[in-house]
């Protein structure tokens, strides 16, 4: 009871206008729909802090539509929490035409559901979405049947063609061919999400300092996504120290080591050698910018 009272107080503090709403006709039906769906009190509090300007009928219709499309209340809750500002819209009217566009272009139900969970792009004009889908393969080299097509579409939606051209130009300035760029984007389109400065710094480090080729990076694109300062370089320095002291039995690649979780890297490459290399643990964790206590 106390937690419910606190939730109510918090909602009123953030949205005092709620006091003017009719409890029986306006508020209670909305709370009932969302509680039956399974939203926790904390989630309800967060939601009603933001807005109460949506009709109960529209809310109920949207919940029913999302249930039909997504197939589970858990997924519906995620949409509501991420896209609360869409409650006042008619989901069926807004989303259905664009879902038909996605289906017509060969996207599976699972891939389409990815967009329903973050539906902002499905509010656009269907002709715009159709034209954008047609750009993915020529711009990024990703065909519709590829498991990376959804990621590629997200990139084409979020980045203009001029931005993609500019970032591709950065790779060309380091000697990359267009086919190598397409090999990279087909595998991991999010490589283009990094800023111009990050891309240049990463390419300078891997190609000029370490001597990696474009062909190698194109087939190991995750190296270009990881944080250079907080992940790649600190781990590279640890590997170099261990190699110099001949403490490593195997020749581990920086790519495989960079893919490890922080905990796994510390467990396998730092703690076993800490007594042989004084302050190795402290040096590594300080270099990452997130010093951690030894457990």
N, C-alpha and C positions, 0 to 999 in steps of 0.2 A: 504493500500500500504506500509506504514511504517513497519508494522509487517512482511509482506512478505520479504521486503528488509532485515530486521533484521534476519529472518529465514535463508535467503540465505547467509548472512555474517557468521552466526553461523555454518552453514554446511561447508562452505569453511574453516573456522578456524579449525574445527575438522578433516576435510577430504580434505586437499588441492589438493589431487590427482583428485578430481572431476573437477578441472579446465581443465584437459587434455581430458575430455570426450566430445564427440560431442553432442551438445545441442539438435539438431533436431532428430538425429538418436538414441541417447542413453538415455539422461536424460528425455526429454519431454515425450516420450512414457511411461516410468516408472512412472513418476509423474501422468500422465493421468490415468493409470490403478488404482493407489492407491487413487487418488482424486475421481474417479468415484465410488470406493468402499465405500468412506465416511471417509477416514482418515483425521483428522484435520491437520492444518498447523504445530501445535506443534508436533503431532505424526510423520508427514513426516520429520520434522527437526531431531527428535530423531533417526528415522530410517536411514536417509541418513548420519547422523554423523557416524553411525557404519559401513556401507558398501554400496557400489554401484556395487559390483562385482557379479551381477546376471543379466541374460538376460531378456529382456522384454517378449520374447515368453515363457520362463520358468515361469516367474512371472504370466503371464496371465493364463497359463495352471494350475498352482498351485491354483490360485484364483478360477478358474472354478471348479476344483476338490473339493476344500474345500466347495464351495457353495453347490455342489451336496450332499456331505456327511453331512454337518452341517445344511444346510437349511436356513441360514440367514447371511446377510453381517456382522451383529454385531458380530456373533461368529467367522467369518473369520478374522475380524479385530483383535480380541483377540489373535488368533493363530499367526498372523503376528507380532503383538507387542511382544509376548512372545518368538517366535521362528524365529526371523529375520535371524539368521545364517543358516536356512534351505532353504533359497530362491533358492540357486543354485542346490538343489536336485530335483529329479523327484518325487513329492509327490505320484502320482498314482502308480508308480512302487515300491516305497519304502514302502508305507503304506498299500496298498491293500492286500498283502499276510498276513500281521499281523492282519488286520481287519477281514479277513476270519477265522483266528485262533480264534480270540475272539468270533466271531459269532458261530463257530462250538462248542465252549465250553459253549454256552448258554448265553452269555452276550447280553443284549438288545441293541437296537440302542442308547438309552440314555446313557447307561454305556460305550459303545464304543466311543461315542462322547466325553466323559470325557478324554479319552486318546488322541483323535485327537487334543483337545484343548492344550494339553501338550505332543506333539508327540514324544519326544526323545526316549521313550522305544519302540515305533513302528518302529524304525530304526534298531532294532536288528534282528538277524537271526530268522525266524519264528519257527525253531526247538527249539531255546532257549526260546522263548516266550511260546511255547506249554509246554515245560518241567517246566517252572516257574509257569504257571497256575496250573499245576497238584500238585504243592507243597502247594498251599494255604490251602486246606482243611486239609491235614494231619498235617501241621505245626501249623496252627492257628485255625483249627476247623471250618472254614467258608465255607459252601457249595456254589457252583456257583449261586444258586437261591437266596442267601441272599442279602439284600440291602447293606450289608457291604463287599461284595466280592471285589468290586473295591478298597476299602480302604485296604483290606487284600492283594490284588495283589500288590498295591503300596508298602506296607511294605516288602513283599517278594522280590520285585525288588530292593528296597533301602537298605535292610539289608541282610547280608549273613546268611546262616544257622547257622554258628558258633556264630555269634553275637546274633541271636535270642535265641540260646541255652544258651549263657552266661547270657543274661538278664532273661530268664526263670529261670536260676539257682539262681538268686538273690531272686526271689519270693519264690523258694523252701527253700532257707536258712532262710526265715521268716516263714516257716511252711506251705506254700501253697502246695496243692495237684495239680497234673497235671490237674485234672478235673476243679479245681478252676481257674487255669491259662487259660484254654481253654474257660471257661465261660467269663472271662475278655476279651480275644482277639476276641472272637466271637462278643461281644458287641461293643468293641472299640479297634481295632487293633493298633491305634496310641499310645496306652499305652506303647508300646515297643520302641517308638521313643526317649524317654528321655534318658539322659546319665546314666551311671552306678551310678554316685554320686547322681544324682537327684532321681533315683529310690530308692536307699538306704535311703536317707534322708526322702523321703516321707513315706516309709514303717516304718521307725523308729518313725516318728511323729504320724502317724495314729494308728499303732499297739501297740507301746510301751508306748507312752505318752497318747493317747486317748483310747486305749484298743479296737479299732475296730478289728473285726475278718477278716480273709481272705475271708470268705463267703460273708461278707457285702461289702468289697471293690471290690470283683469280680463282684458284681451286681451294684456297684456304681463307675465304673472305671474312670469317669471324675475327681474325686478327685485326681487321680494320674497324671492327665495331667495339671491341673492348676498349676500356679507358687506357690510354697510353701511359699516363703519369701514375695512376693508382693501381693498375693491374699488370700491364705488360712489362714496363721497365723495371719495377721492383722485383718481379719474378726473374726477369732476364739477369739482373745483377746477382741474385742468389745463385742461379745456375752457373754463372761465370765464376763466382767465388768457389763453388763446390768443384767445378771442373779444374780450376787452377790448383786446388789442393788435392786433386785426384781422389775425391771422396765419392764420386758417382760411379756405380758399376756399369750403368747403361747410358747410352747417348740419347737423352730425352729431347724431343723437339719442343721449341718454345710454343708452338701451336697447341700441342697436347697439354702442356703444363699450364698454359693460359686458360684452358677450358675448365680446369679444376675449380671447385668451390674454394673459398678462402680457407675454410676449415680443413679440407682435404690437402690443400697445398702446404699448409703449416704442418699438418700431421706427417706428410711424406717427405717434405723437402727442407723443413726448418728444424723442427724439434729433434729429429734423430742426429742432427749435426751441430746442435747448439753448443755442446761441450767441446767440440773440436774447433769451432769458429766462435770465439767469444763475442757475445752481444749480437749474434746473427738474428735472433728472434726480434730483439728491440729495433735493430736496424731495418729489418723488413717491415714490421708493423708501422714504424714511424714513416717510412717511405711511402706507404699506402695512404697515409693521412688519417688512418683509423687505428691507432694503437689499441691492442687488446690485451687483456689479462690472460696469463697462462692458467688453463684449467687443470 
